[in-house]
Amino acid sequence: MEGLTEGRIVHYVDLFEGKHRPAVITHVWSKETGVVNVYVFPDGSHPTGQLTPTSISFDANGAKNTWHWIEKA
């Protein structure tokens, strides 16, 4: 997957509400399949204030608990 590298900002789709939240890629497991770890920027809604999903798959359609490139404004 072209452009996939640590430090890129993406959208993570929340597992519970399906909200699209900004996240930074912290580790790339597979550039071919797009499996990554992310740090989701806190917005005050998560009980611990931190969310660091691991082994998250890419999904252009935005299924829950996946990531995708940020939509154009």
C-alpha positions as CSV (number, residue, x, y, z in Angstrom):
1,M,0.0,0.0,0.0
2,E,1.7,3.2,-1.2
3,G,2.3,5.9,1.4
4,L,1.8,3.6,4.4
5,T,4.4,4.5,7.0
6,E,4.7,5.3,10.7
7,G,3.7,8.8,11.6
8,R,0.9,9.2,8.9
9,I,-2.4,10.5,10.2
10,V,-5.4,8.4,9.3
11,H,-9.0,7.8,10.5
12,Y,-9.7,5.0,12.9
13,V,-13.3,3.8,13.0
14,D,-14.3,3.3,16.6
15,L,-15.3,-0.2,17.5
16,F,-18.4,0.7,19.6
17,E,-19.9,3.8,18.0
18,G,-18.4,3.7,14.5
19,K,-17.1,7.3,14.9
20,H,-14.3,8.3,12.6
21,R,-11.5,9.5,14.8
22,P,-8.0,10.9,13.9
23,A,-5.1,8.5,14.7
24,V,-1.4,8.3,14.0
25,I,0.1,5.0,12.7
26,T,2.7,3.8,15.2
27,H,3.7,0.5,13.6
28,V,3.2,-1.1,10.2
29,W,2.8,-4.8,10.3
30,S,2.2,-5.3,6.6
31,K,2.4,-2.8,3.7
32,E,0.7,-5.3,1.4
33,T,-2.4,-5.8,3.5
34,G,-2.4,-2.5,5.4
35,V,-2.4,-4.0,8.9
36,V,-1.1,-1.4,11.4
37,N,-1.1,-0.3,15.1
38,V,-2.5,3.2,15.8
39,Y,-2.7,5.8,18.6
40,V,-6.1,7.4,18.5
41,F,-6.1,11.1,19.5
42,P,-8.1,11.5,22.7
43,D,-11.3,13.5,22.6
44,G,-12.4,13.0,26.2
45,S,-15.0,10.2,25.4
46,H,-12.8,7.2,26.1
47,P,-12.8,6.2,29.8
48,T,-9.0,5.9,30.1
49,G,-8.3,8.8,27.8
50,Q,-6.0,6.6,25.6
51,L,-6.8,4.2,22.8
52,T,-4.1,2.3,21.1
53,P,-5.6,-0.4,18.9
54,T,-3.2,-3.0,17.5
55,S,-3.2,-5.1,14.3
56,I,-5.9,-2.9,12.7
57,S,-6.9,-3.7,9.1
58,F,-7.5,-1.2,6.3
59,D,-11.0,-0.8,5.1
60,A,-11.9,1.9,2.5
61,N,-15.6,1.5,3.4
62,G,-15.0,2.4,7.1
63,A,-16.1,-0.8,8.9
64,K,-15.8,-0.7,12.7
65,N,-12.4,-1.3,14.2
66,T,-10.6,-0.5,10.9
67,W,-8.6,2.4,9.6
68,H,-8.8,4.3,6.3
69,W,-7.2,7.4,4.7
70,I,-8.8,10.7,5.7
71,E,-11.5,11.8,3.4
72,K,-10.9,15.0,1.4
73,A,-12.5,18.1,2.8
